[in-house]
Amino acid sequence: MRFVNLVVITSAENEDAIKNIAKDCGADGATVIQGRGSSSGAKKSFFSLTFEGNQTIVNYVLEEKLSKKVLRAINKMILDDELSCVAFTMPISHIVGLDREVLRKFEDTIKKEDDL
């Protein structure tokens, strides 16, 4: 069983949409980090106040097949112009501390997919 870190960087307004997409695909238990973006473009201002925008980073540790399912669903929303974000995965070579129930859920999912 291979695990990956699925990272989604989006605006703060899209956080719930990302979590709902992942949940509909069978993923849950995200870690959400708030931050600010930095770009080379002109910064927006409103009454002389500069606005750079808040960013949200949503992290999931997922089994590789499940991560691909979530990425496909996110990509569909991007292509349909319903969502603006960047999403990618990074391989995890070693991992400890996962809940045994989470591991059982991954194993059951893999067994069901192998039966197809």
N, C-alpha and C positions, 0 to 999 in steps of 0.2 A: 504494500500500500504506500503510495507516494503522496506527500503533502506539499502544498504550495501556499504562499502568502498572496492572497488576492488583494491588491491595493486599488482603491478608487479615489481619485481626487476630483472634487466637484465643488460647486458653490454651496454655501450653507443651506440654501433653500431646497436643494435636491437631496439632502441627506435621507429624508424619509422615503423618497422614491427609490433610492438605491437599496435601502434596507428592505423595502417591500418586494422589489424585484428578486433580491437574493432569497428572501424567505419563501416566495412563491416557487423558487427552484429547489428548495430544500435546505438552504443554508441559513444559519442563525448564529448568534453569539459574536457580533462584530465589536471591534474596538474602534471608537471614534475619537479622532484628534482634531481639534480646532486650530486654525492657523491663518496666516495672511499670505497672499500670493505676491509675487514680484514679477513684473514683466518689463520688456524693453519698450513697450508702447507708451503713449501719453497717458498720464493719470487723469482720472475724471475729477472734476471739482464741482462743488455746489456751494454757492455763497462763499467762495474763497476757502472752503474746507476741502482738503484732498481726500478722496475715497479710493482705496485700493481693493476693497472687497474682502469678505471673509471666505476662507476656503475650509472645506471639511475633507479629512482623509479618513476613509472607512477601510479598515483592515479585517480580513477574514483569514483564518487558517482552515483550509479546505482540502479534501481529497482531490487529486488532480482532475478526475473526470467531472466531479461536481463543479469545480472551478470553471471548466470549459462551458458547462451548461449555463452558469451565471454570466460569464463573459458574452456568450451568444445572445442572451436575453438583454443585457445592457447594450450591446452593439445594435440590436434591432431598434431599441428606443432612440439611440443616437441617430441612426439612419432615417428614422421617421421624424426627426427634428423635435422629439418630445423630451430630450435630455441632452445636457452638455456636460461632458466629463472626460477624464482620461482614466482608463482602467488597464491594469497589467498584472501579471503574476511573476513571482520570484520563487525558485525552487527552495525547499527546506531540506537540508541534508540530514539534520538530526533534530529530534524534538522529544521533549519530556513534559509531563504534567497535564496531558490531555485527559479529560474526564472519561472514565471507562464507558459511560453511556454514550458519549459522542463517538468513541471508537466502535462500539457495537452498531450504532446507527450507520456509520460509514461501511462497515462490513456487510450489513444487511442490504444496503443500497447496491454495493458491488455485486453481491450474489444475485439480486434481482436482475441487474443489467446483464450479467453473464448468462442468465437463463433465456434471455431474449433471442 
